[in-house]
Amino acid sequence: MASVREIASSTMLWVKEFPTNIFRKTTSKLLEIEFVRRNRKSIVICLIIWLIASVTGYLILNSRVTRLNNDFYQHGSSVTQKLAANIGPSLLEKNMLSLNVAIGEVKDSNNLIFISILNHENKVVAHTDSDMINGTSIPIKNGRYIDTIKGVSIETTSLPDNEKIVSFSTIVSFSGINIGKVYLVFSSTHLYSSTSKYKALFVYAMVFSVLLFSAIVAAIDRISKTKALKIQKESEGMTRIGPYILQKKIAQGGMAELFIADYVRDDGFRRIVAVKKILPHLIENSEFIKMFIREARLAALLQHPNIVQINDFGKFQNVYYIAMEYVRGKNLAEITAVTKKGIPVNQSVFLVSQISRGLHYSHSKLDDKTGEPLNIVHRDISPQNILVSFQGEVKISDFGISKARSEPSLTLAGVIKGKLSYMSPEQALGQSVDHRADIYALGIVFYEILSGKKLYQFGSDIEAIRFIPEKEIAPIIKLRPDIPDELNSIVMKCLEKDKKLRYQSAQELHDDLIHLKTKLNITYDRSDLADFMEKHFNKEKIF
């Protein structure tokens, strides 16, 4: 049973994290709204301006109300002090005529309700209402103290008819002896009325400003959508991006489209390249642009024969593009679709050994400046992202959602990184992901090219999250009884649910495959793979 201290610590931690979690969830929900995501920058700017305007308006309102109150209190205190200073001798001598004359001199003050003069026995000796004389009642009851200004005490209360009044009282002295007290009671209803008008005006101004900024954001959104539509149309009709002449679209994903293009220089040099550009409708989407730029930046760091090489990156007429080597061939998904059955053991071992080489290189790549590991994780290893050329080369492509140690996460609201059918258990559960997730995904690819069947098929994120961490995977040898036990062990070790039990590096996987090749006397190499590609695809024309 948890101790009281542990429970208290857990509770305190929950209390501390609760506001943060609420903020994150609220922000996440808001970013799921297309309008908010599209106009996030404009909304933030308008919100900042609105907050500044609100604070400024509140300060001005508060200053104005404070000045009104101070002027009112100063006036009441001044009149009270003046009256008290003039009636000392008259109150001592009980000279009613002089007291009434003194009252008459100030009773016309703005908003004055009545004046009451009390002697040392708290009896009313003079009053603007003669019926109150000789009474002992205190002019104001249950008053709320406000302040004392130069010996004048100020209190406020409300009358039964809801009229607001303020009482100013001070001691009357003669020759240093307290001989009575004077009360002046003013109506402050006008003051509350003025204050209420200012507050109402402030509220109306805030509502108006909200509507105004909403209209501004809507106008900006409309302008940006019009601009984006224009750019989209221009992008759709593009036949050239900088020095690259687009020839044929060969693929399209959720973020970008891929073209075969001619790279032509003024001196006549010509080369065929692949050009990836952001889809027209995503040109104004900052999140996708960040992911696209990051793909170019990370992939440009990787120079390896088993990784598609990046030649150029840039922006042309508002369109971001990546120029890369053109791998003339097919991806693994297309290859398995043509064979319609499991690939031979020797070919499968060669393919995965090549992929594991490229993965190990990206996983162990060091920062050229600091020498520290970049820990690049691909996070989207799948048959579609493994290219096989007609020359027998095997290359990993598409680092669009890869992540390096120094890179921030750019997960979009509602998007799980990686294709559903190739996610590791930890990836499906949203846990921290490292290079072993790539090894798991490669294990699935290995399983599928051997069996000729899909391992997982899910229709939704929820389905994947529910089944991937728990679903048991039948040993590949049950589907392919002809494969060696050692190969079955290698494949299933890649597919361990617990990442601590998997291969801890792609190099370990590669070494085991090389050892297996030696043991089984497998001599399959690039030339054999090239023959396979020519046999099945007959070196299709580029365009």
Residue pairs with C-beta under 8 A, 6 or more apart in sequence:
2 10
28 413
30 36
31 37
31 40
31 413
32 413
32 414
35 221
36 43
37 285
37 287
37 413
38 221
38 224
38 225
38 284
38 285
39 217
39 220
39 221
39 224
40 286
41 286
42 216
42 217
42 220
42 221
43 217
46 213
46 216
46 217
47 213
49 213
50 209
50 210
50 213
53 209
54 206
54 209
57 202
57 205
57 206
58 202
61 198
61 199
61 202
64 198
65 195
65 198
68 191
68 194
68 195
69 191
72 166
72 186
72 188
72 191
73 146
73 147
73 149
73 154
73 166
74 149
75 109
75 110
76 152
76 154
76 166
76 168
76 184
76 186
77 149
77 150
77 152
77 154
77 168
79 106
79 109
79 112
79 168
79 184
80 152
80 168
80 169
80 170
80 182
80 184
81 150
81 151
81 152
81 170
82 106
83 102
83 103
83 105
83 106
83 115
83 182
83 184
84 170
84 171
84 172
84 182
86 102
86 105
87 98
87 99
87 102
87 117
87 172
87 182
88 172
88 173
88 174
88 179
89 95
89 98
89 174
90 98
90 99
90 102
91 99
91 117
91 119
91 125
91 172
91 174
91 179
91 180
92 174
92 179
94 119
94 125
96 125
96 126
99 117
99 125
99 126
100 126
103 115
103 117
103 126
103 127
103 128
106 112
106 115
106 184
107 115
107 128
109 184
109 186
111 186
111 187
111 188
111 190
112 184
112 185
112 186
112 187
113 165
113 185
113 186
113 187
114 127
114 128
114 129
114 132
114 139
114 185
115 126
115 127
115 128
115 182
115 183
115 184
115 185
116 124
116 126
116 127
116 128
116 132
116 139
116 182
116 183
116 185
117 124
117 125
117 126
117 127
117 172
117 180
117 181
117 182
117 183
118 124
118 125
118 180
118 181
118 182
118 183
119 125
119 179
119 180
120 178
120 179
120 180
122 136
122 138
122 181
123 134
123 135
123 136
124 132
124 133
124 134
124 135
124 136
124 137
125 133
125 134
125 180
126 133
127 133
139 167
139 169
139 183
139 185
140 155
140 157
140 165
140 167
140 183
140 185
141 157
142 157
143 155
143 156
143 157
143 167
144 155
144 156
144 157
145 153
145 154
145 155
146 154
146 155
146 156
146 166
147 154
148 154
151 170
151 171
152 168
152 169
152 170
153 168
153 169
153 170
154 166
154 167
154 168
155 166
155 167
155 169
156 164
156 165
156 166
156 167
156 188
157 164
157 165
157 167
158 164
158 165
159 165
163 187
163 189
164 187
164 188
164 189
164 191
164 192
165 185
165 186
165 187
165 188
166 185
166 186
166 188
167 183
167 184
167 185
168 183
168 184
168 185
168 186
169 181
169 182
169 183
169 184
170 181
170 182
171 178
171 180
171 181
172 178
172 179
172 180
172 181
172 182
173 179
224 284
227 284
228 281
228 283
228 284
231 280
231 283
231 284
231 317
231 318
231 319
232 280
232 281
232 283
233 280
234 317
234 318
235 277
235 280
235 283
235 317
235 318
235 319
236 280
238 246
238 277
238 317
238 319
239 245
239 246
240 246
241 261
241 275
241 277
241 316
241 317
241 319
241 321
242 314
242 316
242 321
243 263
243 264
243 265
244 261
244 262
244 263
244 273
244 275
244 321
244 323
245 261
245 262
245 264
246 259
246 260
246 261
246 275
247 259
247 260
247 261
247 262
247 542
247 543
248 259
248 260
248 542
248 543
249 257
249 258
249 259
250 258
250 259
250 260
250 274
251 257
251 258
252 258
252 279
253 398
253 400
255 278
255 279
255 282
255 288
255 291
255 292
255 400
256 276
256 277
256 278
256 279
256 292
256 400
257 276
257 277
257 279
258 274
258 275
258 276
259 274
259 275
259 276
259 277
260 272
260 273
260 274
260 275
260 326
260 542
260 543
261 272
261 273
261 274
261 275
261 323
262 270
262 271
262 272
262 273
263 269
263 270
263 271
263 272
263 273
263 311
263 323
264 270
272 326
272 328
272 542
273 311
273 323
273 324
273 325
273 326
274 323
274 324
274 325
274 326
274 327
275 321
275 322
275 323
275 324
276 321
276 322
276 324
277 319
277 320
277 321
277 322
278 288
278 289
278 292
278 319
278 320
278 321
282 288
282 289
283 289
283 318
283 319
283 320
287 410
287 412
289 320
290 410
291 400
291 401
291 410
292 320
292 322
292 400
293 313
293 320
294 402
294 407
294 410
295 322
295 398
295 399
295 400
295 401
295 402
296 310
296 313
296 322
297 313
298 376
298 399
298 402
298 404
298 407
299 307
299 308
299 310
299 322
299 324
299 399
299 402
300 310
300 313
301 365
301 368
301 374
301 376
302 361
302 362
302 365
302 376
302 399
303 309
304 357
304 358
304 361
304 362
305 358
305 393
305 395
306 354
306 355
306 357
306 358
306 361
306 393
306 394
306 395
306 396
307 358
307 361
307 362
307 395
307 396
307 397
308 324
308 325
308 327
308 387
308 395
308 396
308 397
309 324
309 325
310 322
310 323
310 324
311 323
311 324
311 325
312 322
312 323
313 320
313 321
313 322
313 323
314 320
314 321
315 321
324 397
326 542
327 387
327 389
327 393
327 395
327 397
328 389
328 390
328 391
328 539
328 542
329 387
329 388
329 389
329 390
329 391
329 393
329 533
329 537
330 338
330 387
330 388
330 533
330 537
331 383
331 384
331 385
331 386
331 387
331 388
332 351
332 383
332 384
332 386
332 388
332 445
332 449
333 382
333 383
333 384
335 343
335 383
335 388
335 536
336 343
336 383
336 448
336 449
336 452
338 536
338 537
339 452
339 536
340 452
341 452
342 348
342 449
342 450
342 451
342 452
342 479
342 480
343 351
343 449
343 450
343 452
345 450
345 482
345 483
345 484
345 487
345 520
345 522
346 520
346 522
346 523
346 524
346 528
347 524
347 528
347 529
347 532
348 446
348 449
348 450
349 487
349 513
349 516
349 517
349 522
349 524
350 394
350 517
350 522
350 524
350 525
350 528
350 529
351 386
351 388
351 394
351 449
351 529
352 442
352 445
352 446
352 449
352 509
352 513
353 510
353 513
353 514
353 517
354 394
355 381
355 386
355 394
355 396
355 442
355 445
356 442
356 506
356 507
356 509
356 510
356 513
357 506
357 510
358 394
358 395
358 396
359 378
359 381
359 396
359 435
359 438
359 439
359 442
359 506
360 505
360 506
360 507
360 510
362 376
362 378
362 396
362 402
363 375
363 376
363 377
363 435
363 438
363 505
363 506
364 373
364 505
364 507
365 373
365 374
365 376
366 372
366 373
366 374
367 373
367 374
372 405
373 405
374 404
374 405
374 406
375 404
375 405
375 434
375 435
376 399
376 402
376 403
376 404
377 402
377 403
377 404
377 433
377 434
377 435
377 437
377 438
378 385
378 396
378 399
378 402
378 438
378 441
379 401
379 402
379 403
379 417
379 418
379 427
379 433
379 437
379 438
380 398
380 400
380 401
380 402
380 417
380 418
380 419
380 422
380 441
381 396
381 422
381 438
381 441
381 442
381 445
382 419
382 421
382 422
382 441
382 445
383 445
383 448
383 449
384 398
384 419
385 396
385 397
385 398
386 394
386 395
386 396
386 397
386 445
387 393
387 394
387 395
387 396
387 397
388 394
388 395
388 529
388 533
389 395
389 533
390 530
390 533
390 534
390 537
390 539
391 526
391 530
392 525
392 526
392 527
392 528
392 529
392 530
392 533
393 526
394 529
401 417
401 418
403 409
403 433
411 417
416 423
416 427
416 428
416 430
416 461
416 464
416 465
417 427
417 433
418 427
418 437
418 441
420 456
420 458
420 460
420 461
420 463
420 464
421 444
421 454
421 455
421 456
421 457
421 458
421 464
422 441
422 444
422 445
422 456
423 437
423 441
423 464
423 468
424 433
424 436
424 437
424 440
424 441
424 468
424 499
425 440
425 468
425 469
425 497
426 432
426 433
426 437
426 499
427 433
427 437
428 464
428 465
428 468
428 469
429 465
429 469
434 499
435 505
435 506
436 499
436 502
436 503
436 504
437 499
438 506
439 494
439 502
439 503
439 505
439 506
439 509
440 494
440 495
440 496
440 499
440 502
442 494
442 506
442 509
443 491
443 492
443 493
443 494
443 495
443 502
444 455
444 456
444 495
446 490
446 491
446 494
447 455
447 473
447 476
447 491
447 495
448 454
448 455
450 476
450 479
450 480
450 483
450 491
451 476
451 479
451 480
453 479
455 473
456 464
456 467
456 468
456 471
458 464
458 467
469 497
473 492
473 495
475 488
475 492
476 483
476 487
476 488
476 491
476 492
477 483
477 485
477 488
484 516
484 520
486 516
486 519
487 516
490 509
490 512
490 513
490 516
493 501
493 502
493 503
494 502
494 503
494 509
495 502
496 502
503 509
503 512
516 522
517 524
533 539
